Every structure is written in structure tokens, then in C-alpha cells.
Amino acid sequence: MRYEEENYLMLSGIQHFKFCRRQWALIHIEQQWAENVHTAVGELMHKKVHDPELTEKRKGLIIARALPIASREMGVNGECDVVEFHQCEDGVRLYGHRGLYSVFPVEYKKGKPKLTEEDQLQLAAQAMCLEEMFSTKISAGAVFYGETRRRERVEITEELRQEVRKAFREMHDYYDRKYTPKVKFSKSCNACSLKEICIPKLGKAVSVKDYINGMLKGEEE
């Protein structure tokens, strides 16, 4: 299946979706958003990286920033924080540059490496878009973490690719149906900027009526 451009989803939404399907739906379907310290720091970090006018060229290396990317196969578009083009013997041709180049995406994150794989999925999705755009194969990329000031190399495995495709299929299905899934409260809810909008603890209540009655009772006491 190939998607038309008007049906594209935001590629970066795959990170929200992996973290919490309800968070993704609140942001991308219901258009709700709220800032907290985590989102503010992340925004500042990306502003430093994202300068589409700044392209660095060193010996055998070209660095592009805020590179627009898209995939008709997956129906998504977005931007890569950084894409490095390394001169090699077997790669792609770049307009205005001599030689052949391999493609290496780099995603910037404010914190430190996570136990979950949402960062790897976002990077893999970027790599898959770049593969489609440049008709090439990308075997790896990297995530740079602001807290550790280090890059973590990520192999773009077939398992990651399959999970990316599955996630985007689900996201398109939810978006087409305008469906916002329910959620079970967990510790990760406390760090979510949408906690007050989502009210995740409602998922533990027997009913909304009981929840409201409990709140009123508490106010009376």
C-alpha cells in the first residue's frame, strides 16, 4: 500500500506511540498538548541541532541538519536531526558532490539511554525513509544523548523494521477511526506532560460516576 501525502502521519509520533498509545492519540488525533520540564529541555536541545541552513563538509564527510524525509510506503514524514554522508566505494550519489556516500542518521535526545526501545524505533523509521528516498540500504545509525554526551550506535535490524511497520499500520488505523485508546496507570504516567489531560488514574476507577462521587466526598471532608 502507498499513501497519498495528505494522509501522512508525523514520523516522530512513533516514539509517543511506543511510550503510550493514548498519549499519541491525545496529541496527534485530539490535538492536545502540554509542556513540562522534559518537553521544554528537549525542545531547546533540538533548536540547537536544527539549522537547515547549516551543512558541514569535511574531508570525506557531509553533515546535513533538519533534513526533511518521507515514506509513501509507510505514510509518514518528518525531519532527521542530523544525517551524515560518509564517502565510500559503494554508496549513493549526492547532487553537487563527487563520489559515492553511505547514509548514517543521528537522532538527538535530551536524556540518557532508555530501557525501552522507542528511541531505536524512531531512528529505524528515519533510516527506512532515507532508504526509500535514496534507494539504498542503511545498516545502522546512532542516538546522541544529551545527559551522557555520547552516541549510542543502533543496528537497523529486521526486527526493528517489522516493529516500525506494525506501529505505523496501527497508528493509521487509529487515526482513520479517530480512536483514542484507554490506558492503565503506571509509574511512567507521572513523567507525562499530558497527565492532567489524560487523567490516567480514571482507568482504575469502577466508573467515572464513582470517581466524581469520590472527589466530591473528599472535598466535603
Salt bridges, closest charged atoms under 4 A:
GLU4 OE2 - ARG72 NH2 3.40
GLU56 OE1 - ARG58 NH2 2.70
GLU56 OE2 - ARG65 NH2 2.45
GLU73 OE2 - ARG2 NH1 2.53
GLU79 OE1 - HIS50 ND1 3.00
ASP81 OD2 - HIS46 NE2 3.21
ASP81 OD1 - HIS50 NE2 2.35
GLU84 OE1 - HIS86 NE2 2.91
GLU84 OE2 - ARG151 NH2 2.36
GLU107 OE2 - HIS46 NE2 3.66
GLU107 OE2 - LYS109 NZ 3.29
GLU117 OE2 - LYS18 NZ 3.84
ASP119 OD2 - LYS114 NZ 2.74
GLU131 OE1 - ARG161 NH1 2.66
GLU155 OE2 - ARG153 NE 2.84
GLU158 OE2 - ARG165 NH1 3.56
GLU163 OE2 - LYS18 NZ 2.90
GLU170 OE1 - ARG21 NH2 3.13
ASP173 OD2 - ARG177 NH2 3.05
